[in-house]
Amino acid sequence: EVIMVSKVPIVADRIRKVPRHFSWIDHRLVRDRHIENCSHQAAALYLFLVTVGDAKGLSYYSDKSIIKYLSMDQNTLNDAKSSLICIELIAWQKPLYQVLSLDRPEREKQAPRLKMDHPLSLGDILEMAREGTS
């Protein structure tokens, strides 16, 4: 018999819960296609941070240490870090990294952000207004 563990995200902080001394990678990283937005360097940094993070996804590894462990230079690390921040897989405030939950806060589920890859047509704007999206 398979027992499913219920996961309840903490909305404000998006903190993940993992068993003691166990790191994991959420299957949604692949299933929800987050991994497709990662360079090899960004994926390596993400794997490193998931591995070294505590139960809340927090770690204090310095750039110097990460560069050493991942055989990266500073520019590559900066690009990987910026990429992961941009796609909301990690947060960083020197000296702290946080691997974020893939669960979106309720407020984002209710009011999705616009992705402005291209200019909106008048038809797009009217459709959004009709659907109540902003």
Stockholm file with secondary structure:
# STOCKHOLM 1.0

chainA/1-134         EVIMVSKVPIVADRIRKVPRHFSWIDHRLVRDRHIENCSHQAAALYLFLVTVGDAKGLSYYSDKSIIKYLSMDQNTLNDAKSSLICIELIAWQKPLYQVLSLDRPEREKQAPRLKMDHPLSLGDILEMAREGTS
#=GR chainA/1-134 SS CCCCCCCCCCTTTCCCCCCTTCCCCCTHHHHTTGGGGCCHHHHHHHHHHHHHCCTTSEECCCHHHHHHHHTCCHHHHHHHHHHHHHTTSEEEETTEEEECCSSCCHHHHHSCCCCCSSCCCHHHHHHHHHHTCC
#=GC SS_cons         CCCCCCCCCCTTTCCCCCCTTCCCCCTHHHHTTGGGGCCHHHHHHHHHHHHHCCTTSEECCCHHHHHHHHTCCHHHHHHHHHHHHHTTSEEEETTEEEECCSSCCHHHHHSCCCCCSSCCCHHHHHHHHHHTCC
//
